[in-house]
Amino acid sequence: MGGLLSSPYATLASRIVLGGVFVFAGVTKIPNPGALASAIRSYELHLPEWFVSLAAHTLPYFEVLLGVYLLAGLFTKISAWATSGLTALFLLALLQGALRGLEIDCGCFGPSADSGEGNLPLAAARDVGLLALGLHIALAPLGRFSVDALLRRGDEPYRA
């Protein structure tokens, strides 16, 4: 991957956008796990109730953690792959619900922030964009604007 996409500035921009979105999405869901559980149920995936409850209570914190890691550039590649995996999962769940004609409350940014059938194409497009950012971060060179880069420089021998 060369050119503009391998620029440290492009990678930094991707990290800021994706990390910011994940922090925001997680923070908006933390206060109301019941609403997130309800949103998860609206996908009609027939998940066990214990899993729905566990996801509703832990997913927001995991999203915030991944977002903070991306913003700081710490565990960057692992965080980028994790956010890409989560985003792909969210996208697949959204698409299967839309294909089945379900009225889905996405639950992406808290209770009823983007509910309604008319917003499904927009939510899917947003997820595709976020997935592209995650894959860009995961596949591009690390870049110099990150904690990972600082730690990597610390491993290099001193040169006068």
C-alpha positions in Angstrom: 0.0 0.0 0.0 1.7 3.2 -1.1 1.0 6.8 -1.7 -1.4 8.9 0.3 -2.9 6.0 2.2 0.4 5.1 3.7 1.0 8.6 4.8 1.4 9.0 8.6 -1.1 11.8 8.4 -3.7 9.7 6.7 -3.3 6.9 9.3 -3.5 9.5 12.1 -6.7 10.9 10.5 -8.2 7.4 10.3 -7.3 6.7 13.9 -8.8 10.0 15.1 -12.1 9.5 13.3 -12.6 5.8 14.0 -11.3 6.1 17.6 -13.6 9.1 18.2 -16.6 7.4 16.8 -16.0 4.3 19.0 -15.5 6.4 22.1 -18.6 8.4 21.4 -20.7 5.3 20.6 -19.6 3.5 23.7 -20.1 6.5 26.1 -23.6 7.1 24.8 -24.6 3.5 25.6 -23.0 3.1 29.0 -25.8 4.9 31.0 -28.6 2.7 29.6 -27.7 -1.0 29.1 -31.4 -1.9 29.1 -31.9 0.2 25.9 -28.9 -1.5 24.3 -30.3 -4.9 25.2 -33.6 -4.0 23.6 -31.8 -2.8 20.5 -29.9 -6.1 20.3 -33.2 -8.0 20.6 -34.7 -6.0 17.8 -32.3 -7.8 15.4 -34.2 -11.1 16.2 -31.0 -13.2 16.1 -32.3 -15.6 18.8 -29.4 -15.0 21.1 -29.5 -16.4 24.6 -30.7 -13.8 27.1 -27.6 -14.1 29.2 -25.5 -13.2 26.1 -27.8 -10.2 25.3 -27.4 -8.9 28.9 -23.7 -9.5 28.9 -23.2 -7.7 25.6 -25.4 -4.8 26.7 -23.3 -4.3 29.9 -19.8 -4.9 28.4 -19.9 -3.8 24.7 -20.0 -0.1 25.5 -16.9 -0.3 27.7 -15.1 -2.4 25.1 -15.9 0.2 22.4 -14.6 3.0 24.6 -11.4 1.1 25.3 -10.8 0.3 21.6 -11.5 4.0 20.8 -9.0 5.2 23.4 -6.4 2.8 22.1 -6.9 4.1 18.6 -6.8 7.7 19.6 -3.5 7.2 21.5 -2.0 4.8 18.9 -1.5 2.1 21.5 -2.0 -1.5 20.5 -2.9 0.1 17.2 -3.0 -2.9 14.9 -4.8 -5.1 17.3 -7.4 -2.4 18.1 -7.9 -1.7 14.3 -8.5 -5.4 13.6 -10.9 -5.6 16.6 -12.9 -2.5 15.6 -13.0 -3.8 12.0 -14.3 -7.2 13.3 -16.9 -5.5 15.4 -18.0 -3.2 12.6 -18.3 -6.1 10.2 -20.4 -7.9 12.7 -22.6 -4.8 13.2 -22.9 -4.4 9.4 -23.9 -8.1 8.9 -26.5 -7.9 11.7 -27.9 -4.7 10.2 -28.1 -6.1 6.7 -29.7 -9.4 7.8 -32.4 -7.4 9.7 -33.0 -5.1 6.7 -33.3 -8.1 4.3 -35.8 -9.7 6.7 -37.8 -6.4 6.8 -37.3 -5.9 10.6 -37.9 -2.6 12.2 -34.5 -2.2 13.8 -33.4 0.2 16.5 -29.7 0.2 15.6 -28.6 1.0 19.1 -25.3 2.3 17.6 -25.2 5.6 19.5 -27.5 5.1 22.4 -31.3 4.6 22.7 -33.3 5.5 19.6 -30.6 7.8 18.3 -30.9 6.4 14.8 -34.0 4.2 14.9 -36.3 3.8 12.0 -36.3 1.9 8.7 -35.3 5.0 6.7 -32.0 5.2 8.5 -30.9 1.7 7.7 -29.1 2.6 4.4 -27.4 5.5 6.2 -26.4 3.2 9.1 -25.1 0.6 6.6 -23.1 3.2 4.7 -21.6 4.5 7.9 -20.6 1.0 8.9 -18.9 0.5 5.5 -17.0 3.7 6.0 -15.9 2.8 9.5 -14.9 -0.7 8.3 -12.7 1.0 5.6 -11.1 3.2 8.2 -10.4 0.2 10.4 -8.9 -1.8 7.6 -6.8 1.2 6.5 -5.3 1.5 10.0 -4.8 -2.3 10.2 -3.0 -2.6 6.9 -1.1 0.7 6.6 2.3 1.3 8.1 2.2 2.2 11.8 3.1 5.9 11.3 5.0 8.1 13.7 2.2 9.8 15.5 1.4 7.0 18.1 2.4 5.6 21.4 3.3 2.4 19.5 5.8 4.4 17.4 7.3 6.0 20.5 7.7 2.6 22.1 9.2 1.1 18.9 11.8 4.0 18.8 12.7 3.2 22.4 13.7 -0.3 21.4 16.2 1.0 18.8 19.8 1.2 19.9 21.1 4.7 20.6 23.0 6.3 17.6 25.1 9.4 18.1 
